[in-house]
């Protein structure tokens, strides 16, 4: 069972393959098969296979970029201000701050 069709009852094979390639072969990946809870895996799968889930407007893209830049600049500032202090950086987690901000905005 798949959620690729959204409200559509049937998809052609070509459309199914195109949608699956867009979801699973793109530049953004989602790791969820390691989760032990089948209900949690199914929830993630349903969410990422929903049609149009990754579509963002130009304004949303600009806001996301501004938040990413702000979070990395803040890390650079902390490194310059306290160079000898032990601290934890954002390496690999740069998107965490904009994601948290988006969650707060929605809530």
Order of alpha helices (4+ residues) and beta strands (2+ residues): alpha-alpha-alpha-alpha
